[in-house]
Amino acid sequence: MLPKLDLLVEHARLVLPEGVVEKSLAVREGKIAAILDSSEGIAAQCMMDVNGMYVLPGGIDDHVHFNDPGFTWRDDFPHASRAAACGGVTTVIDMPMQNEPTVANGHILQKKAAYLTGRSYVDFALWGALIRTNRDKLGDLQEAGAAAFKCFMSEPSKDYTNLTLEEIEDRLDILKSFGGLAGFHCEDCAMLKEGESQKCAAGATARQDYLDVHSVAAEKKAVRDLLNIARRTGGRVHICHVSHPEVAELIRKAKKEGLAVTAETCMHYLLLTDEDFLKKGGVLKCSPPLRSSQAAEQLFDYVLDGTIDTICSDHSPCDLAEKKEDGPRGIFGAWGGLSGVQTTLQTCWDYVVNRRHASPALVTRLFAERPAKIFGLWGRKGALLPGFDADFVLLDPNREWEIREADLLYKHPFSAFCGQKGRGLPVATYLRGKRIYGSDGFCEKPSGHFLA
């Protein structure tokens, strides 16, 4: 007989790593106490009958830019973490750029974690910077609790430096000494700089010009170069926002070879296309850019076979005015990022389960289990298993939805996903056994913890 529980979720379809089971979920002191075949005779402070709804482990979005502290005119943790909770996300891993200061050493990371405590509705881990000026601070960042280290192979912005191939090799050697994981934005710097310079000099600043510069070839070259470095160093690398099946094929072969490489993609590379970008422009601008409908179709094959480990949002918001294309650099001057943390789970569920007829367990593998294992959260997060945090989402598989600006909770409520329709919606989100979002709104105070 179990001691009295805090919460018992009955008549649920639990999405476990091995598949879907119709059982009950028992919660005590913020942890999953048991998965029960029958709840008969079990005492709990709160009994919740979910009437056959799916119960998924809370989503882990491993790639978000919440811009806090620093660039908070674009978004901030109070807004973006509420959006995350509404979307079934219970943990985010926030990027180190678009922060003031950049998260370049352990002291800055600890200050950011302390500052965000009390501002986030969901738990959060933090990426550390991998830039030219913090070579001697990487061990310090790891000790302070960095989940991974973010590097750009192209020039990202004025406040964040990229690394050359020689510098990347040097840093991977350092990170390997303590098991650190490096994540990479893979587009070849020289190809992008030369291409954009030539286009702008010629006054060729239209949407197709942007696609020409940010080509599949530029992404493939950067990935090939990175994999060669990983082959020499044995370092752990995570390839961010894979946009094309030809890029995924390089990763598949590297994994088969035994390299320590993982990869992510985003729902926009599966749902949206270059034709959408050509029609709508800056609102759909991201980097790498959207690809062809055929590429989007084929990319899912690499999700199915495990080449792509995780689905993330790469939530990168801005003020709508920053998306304008009427400046001297045209589309090249528009902000390149999409907002998606609120809608990733619902679009992933509809695409994977309804359109592709795959198991709900694939959704949780992509959006909970694999992120937890890659970023050091497994054992606390990532699955509905005894001893794990009781982070879970109730999903109504019959709830139809349309993404509308009026329903978005971002500081700037617009999104490339507006107009998308589907079925299967998160309706309640629980963090460590406490409801943080439901039909009656949000919990009174943010309760997210820093996950070192």
C-alpha positions as CSV (number, residue, x, y, z in Angstrom):
1,M,0.0,0.0,0.0
2,L,1.4,3.4,-1.0
3,P,1.5,6.2,1.6
4,K,-1.0,8.9,1.0
5,L,-0.4,10.7,-2.3
6,D,-0.5,14.4,-3.1
7,L,-2.1,13.8,-6.5
8,L,-3.5,10.8,-8.4
9,V,-4.2,11.2,-12.1
10,E,-6.7,8.5,-13.1
11,H,-8.0,7.1,-16.4
12,A,-5.1,8.5,-18.3
13,R,-3.3,7.5,-21.5
14,L,0.3,7.8,-20.2
15,V,2.9,8.3,-22.9
16,L,5.9,6.3,-21.6
17,P,9.3,5.7,-23.3
18,E,8.0,2.3,-24.5
19,G,4.6,3.5,-25.7
20,V,1.2,4.5,-24.5
21,V,-0.4,2.7,-21.6
22,E,-3.8,3.3,-19.8
23,K,-2.8,3.6,-16.2
24,S,-2.8,6.0,-13.3
25,L,0.0,8.5,-12.4
26,A,0.8,8.8,-8.7
27,V,2.6,12.0,-7.4
28,R,4.1,12.7,-4.0
29,E,6.3,15.6,-2.9
30,G,6.8,16.9,-6.4
31,K,8.0,13.5,-7.8
32,I,6.4,10.7,-9.7
33,A,5.8,8.1,-7.0
34,A,4.4,5.3,-9.1
35,I,2.7,4.2,-12.3
36,L,-0.3,2.2,-11.2
37,D,-2.3,-0.4,-13.1
38,S,-5.3,0.3,-10.8
39,S,-6.0,3.2,-8.4
40,E,-8.5,1.2,-6.4
41,G,-8.0,1.7,-2.7
42,I,-5.3,4.4,-3.2
43,A,-5.6,7.6,-1.1
44,A,-4.6,11.0,-2.4
45,Q,-5.1,14.5,-1.4
46,C,-6.3,15.3,-4.9
47,M,-7.9,12.8,-7.3
48,M,-8.0,13.9,-10.9
49,D,-9.9,11.9,-13.6
50,V,-8.7,13.0,-17.0
51,N,-11.2,10.8,-18.9
52,G,-8.8,9.3,-21.4
53,M,-6.7,12.3,-22.2
54,Y,-3.0,11.8,-23.0
55,V,-0.5,12.6,-20.3
56,L,2.9,13.5,-21.6
57,P,6.1,14.3,-19.8
58,G,6.6,18.1,-19.7
59,G,8.3,19.4,-22.8
60,I,12.0,20.4,-22.8
61,D,12.7,23.1,-25.3
62,D,16.5,22.9,-25.6
63,H,17.0,26.1,-27.7
64,V,15.3,29.3,-26.7
65,H,16.3,33.0,-26.8
66,F,14.3,34.7,-24.0
67,N,16.6,37.8,-24.1
68,D,16.5,38.3,-20.3
69,P,18.4,40.1,-18.9
70,G,19.3,42.6,-21.6
71,F,17.3,42.6,-24.8
72,T,14.0,42.6,-23.1
73,W,12.2,44.8,-25.7
74,R,12.0,41.6,-27.7
75,D,10.8,39.3,-25.0
76,D,11.5,38.4,-21.4
77,F,11.1,35.4,-19.0
78,P,7.8,36.5,-17.5
79,H,6.1,36.6,-20.9
80,A,8.0,33.8,-22.7
81,S,7.9,31.3,-19.8
82,R,4.1,31.8,-19.5
83,A,3.9,31.1,-23.3
84,A,6.0,28.0,-22.7
85,A,3.8,26.7,-19.9
86,C,0.7,27.3,-22.0
87,G,2.3,25.2,-24.8
88,G,3.1,22.3,-22.5
89,V,6.8,23.1,-21.9
90,T,8.1,22.7,-18.4
91,T,11.8,23.3,-19.0
92,V,13.7,25.6,-21.3
93,I,17.4,25.9,-22.0
94,D,18.1,29.5,-22.7
95,M,20.8,30.8,-25.0
96,P,23.7,33.1,-23.8
97,M,23.5,35.8,-26.4
98,Q,21.1,38.7,-26.6
99,N,21.9,39.0,-22.9
100,E,23.6,41.9,-21.1
101,P,26.2,40.8,-20.4
102,T,26.8,37.7,-22.6
103,V,27.0,34.6,-20.5
104,A,30.7,34.2,-20.9
105,N,31.9,33.1,-17.4
106,G,30.6,31.3,-14.4
107,H,30.0,34.5,-12.4
108,I,27.7,35.9,-15.1
109,L,25.8,32.6,-15.4
110,Q,25.2,32.4,-11.6
111,K,24.0,36.0,-11.6
112,K,21.7,35.3,-14.5
113,A,20.3,32.2,-12.7
114,A,19.7,34.2,-9.5
115,Y,18.0,37.0,-11.5
116,L,15.7,34.7,-13.3
117,T,14.6,32.9,-10.1
118,G,11.1,34.3,-9.4
119,R,10.7,35.4,-13.1
120,S,10.1,32.1,-14.8
121,Y,6.9,30.0,-14.8
122,V,8.9,27.0,-15.9
123,D,12.2,25.4,-14.9
124,F,15.3,26.6,-16.8
125,A,18.8,25.6,-17.6
126,L,21.4,27.9,-19.3
127,W,23.7,27.6,-22.2
128,G,27.1,29.2,-21.8
129,A,28.9,31.2,-24.4
130,L,31.6,29.7,-26.7
131,I,33.2,32.9,-28.1
132,R,36.7,34.2,-28.9
133,T,37.3,35.9,-25.6
134,N,36.3,33.3,-23.0
135,R,38.7,30.4,-23.7
136,D,40.0,30.3,-20.1
137,K,36.5,30.5,-18.7
138,L,35.0,27.3,-20.1
139,G,35.7,25.1,-17.1
140,D,34.4,27.9,-14.9
141,L,31.1,27.9,-16.8
142,Q,30.8,24.2,-16.6
143,E,31.3,24.3,-12.8
144,A,28.7,27.0,-12.5
145,G,26.2,24.7,-14.2
146,A,26.1,25.4,-17.9
147,A,24.1,22.8,-19.8
148,A,26.2,23.3,-23.0
149,F,28.2,25.9,-24.9
150,K,26.9,27.8,-27.9
151,C,29.2,28.5,-30.9
152,F,28.5,30.2,-34.2
153,M,30.3,29.3,-37.4
154,S,29.0,32.4,-39.0
155,E,29.0,35.9,-37.7
156,P,25.9,36.2,-35.4
157,S,25.8,39.8,-34.1
158,K,27.9,42.6,-32.7
159,D,27.6,41.3,-29.2
160,Y,28.7,37.7,-29.9
161,T,31.8,36.5,-31.8
162,N,32.0,33.4,-34.0
163,L,35.0,31.1,-34.0
164,T,37.3,30.0,-36.8
165,L,37.8,26.3,-37.5
166,E,41.1,26.4,-35.7
167,E,39.6,28.0,-32.7
168,I,36.7,25.4,-32.7
169,E,39.2,22.6,-32.7
170,D,41.1,24.1,-29.8
171,R,37.9,24.7,-27.8
172,L,36.6,21.1,-28.4
173,D,39.9,19.8,-27.0
174,I,39.3,21.9,-23.8
175,L,35.6,20.9,-23.5
176,K,36.5,17.2,-24.0
177,S,38.7,17.4,-20.9
178,F,35.6,17.8,-18.7
179,G,32.9,16.3,-20.9
180,G,31.4,19.6,-22.1
181,L,28.9,19.7,-24.9
182,A,29.2,22.3,-27.7
183,G,26.3,23.4,-29.8
184,F,26.8,24.9,-33.3
185,H,25.0,27.2,-35.7
186,C,26.3,25.7,-38.9
187,E,26.6,28.1,-41.9
188,D,29.9,28.8,-43.5
189,C,31.1,32.2,-42.5
190,A,33.1,33.0,-45.7
191,M,30.3,31.9,-48.0
192,L,27.8,34.1,-46.2
193,K,30.0,37.2,-45.9
194,E,31.0,37.1,-49.5
195,G,27.6,36.3,-50.8
196,E,25.8,39.0,-48.8
197,S,28.5,41.6,-49.6
198,Q,28.1,40.9,-53.4
199,K,24.3,41.0,-53.2
200,C,24.1,44.3,-51.3
201,A,26.8,45.9,-53.5
202,A,24.6,45.0,-56.5
203,G,21.4,46.2,-54.8
204,A,20.1,42.6,-54.9
205,T,18.4,42.6,-51.5
206,A,15.1,40.8,-52.2
207,R,13.9,37.6,-50.5
208,Q,15.3,35.2,-53.1
209,D,18.7,36.9,-52.7
210,Y,18.6,35.9,-49.0
211,L,17.8,32.3,-49.9
212,D,20.7,32.3,-52.5
213,V,23.2,33.4,-49.9
214,H,22.0,31.2,-47.1
215,S,22.2,28.2,-49.3
216,V,22.1,24.5,-48.4
217,A,25.7,24.4,-49.6
218,A,26.8,26.9,-46.9
219,E,25.1,24.8,-44.2
220,K,26.6,21.5,-45.6
221,K,30.1,23.0,-45.7
222,A,30.0,24.1,-42.1
223,V,28.6,20.7,-41.0
224,R,31.3,18.8,-42.9
225,D,34.0,21.0,-41.4
226,L,32.6,20.6,-37.9
227,L,32.4,16.8,-38.3
228,N,36.0,16.6,-39.4
229,I,37.0,18.5,-36.3
230,A,34.9,16.2,-34.1
231,R,36.5,13.3,-35.8
232,R,40.0,14.6,-34.9
233,T,39.2,15.7,-31.3
234,G,36.6,13.2,-30.2
235,G,34.6,16.2,-28.7
236,R,30.9,16.2,-28.2
237,V,29.0,18.3,-30.7
238,H,25.3,19.2,-31.1
239,I,24.2,20.6,-34.4
240,C,21.5,23.2,-34.1
241,H,18.4,23.7,-36.3
242,V,19.1,21.3,-39.1
243,S,17.1,22.6,-42.1
244,H,17.7,20.1,-44.9
245,P,17.8,16.3,-45.5
246,E,21.2,16.6,-47.2
247,V,22.6,18.1,-44.0
248,A,20.9,15.3,-42.0
249,E,22.4,12.7,-44.2
250,L,25.9,13.9,-43.2
251,I,24.9,13.6,-39.6
252,R,23.5,10.1,-40.1
253,K,26.8,8.9,-41.6
254,A,28.7,10.5,-38.8
255,K,26.6,8.8,-36.2
256,K,27.0,5.5,-37.9
257,E,30.8,6.1,-37.8
258,G,30.6,6.5,-34.1
259,L,31.2,10.3,-33.7
260,A,29.7,11.9,-30.6
261,V,27.2,14.0,-32.5
262,T,23.6,14.9,-31.8
263,A,21.2,17.1,-33.8
264,E,18.0,19.1,-33.6
265,T,15.5,20.5,-36.0
266,C,12.5,22.8,-35.6
267,M,8.9,22.6,-36.6
268,H,9.3,25.5,-39.0
269,Y,11.6,23.3,-41.1
270,L,8.9,20.6,-41.3
271,L,5.8,22.8,-41.7
272,L,6.9,25.9,-43.6
273,T,8.8,26.4,-46.9
274,D,10.8,28.8,-48.9
275,E,7.7,29.5,-51.0
276,D,6.0,30.7,-47.8
277,F,9.0,33.0,-47.1
278,L,8.9,34.4,-50.6
279,K,5.2,35.3,-50.2
280,K,5.3,36.6,-46.6
281,G,8.9,37.9,-46.2
282,G,10.5,39.1,-43.0
283,V,8.0,37.5,-40.6
284,L,9.3,34.1,-41.9
285,K,13.0,35.0,-42.0
286,C,15.2,32.7,-40.0
287,S,18.7,31.3,-40.3
288,P,19.2,28.8,-41.8
289,P,16.2,29.7,-43.9
290,L,13.2,27.7,-44.8
291,R,13.8,25.2,-47.5
292,S,11.7,23.5,-50.3
293,S,8.5,21.5,-49.7
294,Q,10.3,18.4,-50.9
295,A,13.2,19.0,-48.4
296,A,10.6,19.5,-45.6
297,E,9.0,16.2,-46.6
298,Q,12.3,14.3,-46.7
299,L,13.6,15.8,-43.5
300,F,11.0,13.9,-41.5
301,D,12.7,10.6,-42.5
302,Y,15.7,11.6,-40.5
303,V,13.4,12.4,-37.5
304,L,11.9,8.9,-37.8
305,D,15.2,7.1,-37.9
306,G,16.8,8.9,-35.0
307,T,19.3,11.0,-36.9
308,I,17.5,14.1,-35.6
309,D,17.5,13.8,-31.8
310,T,15.3,16.7,-30.7
311,I,12.6,19.1,-31.8
312,C,13.1,22.6,-30.4
313,S,11.5,26.0,-31.2
314,D,14.7,28.2,-31.6
315,H,12.3,30.8,-30.1
316,S,13.9,34.0,-31.2
317,P,11.4,36.9,-30.9
318,C,11.6,40.5,-31.8
319,D,9.5,43.7,-32.2
320,L,7.5,43.4,-35.5
321,A,9.2,46.6,-36.7
322,E,12.5,44.7,-36.7
323,K,11.1,42.5,-39.4
324,K,10.7,45.3,-42.0
325,E,12.5,45.0,-45.3
326,D,12.4,48.6,-46.4
327,G,15.9,49.6,-45.2
328,P,19.0,49.9,-47.3
329,R,19.9,46.2,-46.9
330,G,16.4,45.0,-47.7
331,I,15.6,41.5,-46.4
332,F,19.2,41.2,-45.2
333,G,18.5,44.0,-42.6
334,A,15.4,42.3,-41.2
335,W,15.6,40.4,-37.9
336,G,16.2,36.7,-38.5
337,G,14.3,34.7,-35.9
338,L,10.9,33.0,-35.3
339,S,8.7,32.8,-32.2
340,G,7.5,29.3,-31.5
341,V,7.9,28.2,-27.8
342,Q,4.1,28.3,-27.2
343,T,3.2,26.3,-30.3
344,T,5.9,23.6,-30.8
345,L,4.2,20.8,-28.9
346,Q,0.8,21.2,-30.5
347,T,2.3,21.5,-34.0
348,C,4.6,18.5,-33.4
349,W,1.7,16.4,-32.1
350,D,-0.5,17.2,-35.0
351,Y,2.3,16.6,-37.6
352,V,3.7,13.4,-36.0
353,V,0.5,11.7,-34.8
354,N,-2.2,13.0,-37.0
355,R,-0.5,13.6,-40.3
356,R,2.4,11.1,-40.2
357,H,0.5,8.5,-38.1
358,A,3.5,7.9,-35.9
359,S,3.3,7.0,-32.2
360,P,2.8,9.7,-29.5
361,A,6.0,8.2,-28.0
362,L,8.0,9.8,-30.9
363,V,6.7,13.2,-29.8
364,T,7.9,12.6,-26.2
365,R,11.2,11.2,-27.4
366,L,11.9,14.3,-29.5
367,F,10.6,16.9,-27.0
368,A,11.4,15.4,-23.6
369,E,13.5,12.2,-23.5
370,R,16.3,13.0,-25.9
371,P,16.7,16.6,-24.7
372,A,16.9,15.4,-21.1
373,K,19.6,12.8,-22.0
374,I,21.7,15.1,-24.2
375,F,21.7,18.1,-21.8
376,G,22.2,16.4,-18.5
377,L,18.7,16.5,-17.1
378,W,17.8,12.8,-17.4
379,G,16.8,11.3,-14.0
380,R,15.0,14.5,-13.1
381,K,13.3,15.4,-16.4
382,G,12.3,13.8,-19.6
383,A,9.9,10.9,-18.8
384,L,7.0,9.7,-16.7
385,L,9.1,7.4,-14.5
386,P,9.1,6.9,-10.8
387,G,11.6,9.2,-9.1
388,F,11.5,11.9,-11.9
389,D,10.0,15.3,-11.3
390,A,6.2,15.2,-11.7
391,D,6.4,17.5,-14.8
392,F,3.5,16.6,-17.1
393,V,1.1,17.9,-19.7
394,L,-2.6,17.0,-20.3
395,L,-3.2,16.9,-24.0
396,D,-6.7,16.6,-25.5
397,P,-6.3,14.7,-28.8
398,N,-9.7,15.9,-30.1
399,R,-9.3,19.6,-29.4
400,E,-9.0,21.5,-32.7
401,W,-7.0,24.6,-32.9
402,E,-5.8,27.5,-35.1
403,I,-2.8,29.6,-34.2
404,R,-3.9,33.2,-33.9
405,E,-2.1,36.3,-32.8
406,A,-4.8,37.0,-30.2
407,D,-3.9,33.7,-28.4
408,L,-0.1,34.2,-28.3
409,L,1.4,35.2,-25.0
410,Y,4.7,36.6,-26.2
411,K,5.6,40.2,-25.6
412,H,5.1,40.7,-29.3
413,P,2.2,38.4,-30.2
414,F,3.0,37.5,-33.8
415,S,4.4,34.3,-35.3
416,A,5.3,32.6,-38.5
417,F,2.9,29.9,-37.4
418,C,-0.2,32.0,-37.4
419,G,-2.9,30.4,-39.6
420,Q,-1.7,26.9,-39.0
421,K,-4.5,24.5,-38.0
422,G,-4.5,21.1,-36.4
423,R,-5.9,18.8,-33.7
424,G,-4.5,17.9,-30.3
425,L,-3.9,20.7,-27.8
426,P,-2.1,20.9,-24.4
427,V,-4.9,22.0,-21.9
428,A,-3.0,21.8,-18.6
429,T,0.6,21.8,-17.5
430,Y,2.1,20.6,-14.2
431,L,5.5,21.4,-12.8
432,R,6.7,19.2,-9.9
433,G,3.1,18.1,-9.4
434,K,1.6,21.6,-9.2
435,R,-0.5,23.0,-12.0
436,I,1.1,26.1,-13.6
437,Y,-1.4,26.4,-16.4
438,G,-4.9,25.3,-17.0
439,S,-8.4,26.4,-18.0
440,D,-8.4,28.9,-15.1
441,G,-5.2,30.5,-16.2
442,F,-1.7,30.4,-14.6
443,C,-0.4,29.8,-11.1
444,E,-0.2,32.9,-9.0
445,K,3.6,33.2,-8.8
446,P,6.3,31.9,-11.1
447,S,7.9,28.8,-9.5
448,G,10.6,27.8,-12.0
449,H,13.9,26.5,-10.7
450,F,17.4,26.8,-12.2
451,L,18.6,23.4,-13.2
452,A,22.4,23.3,-12.9
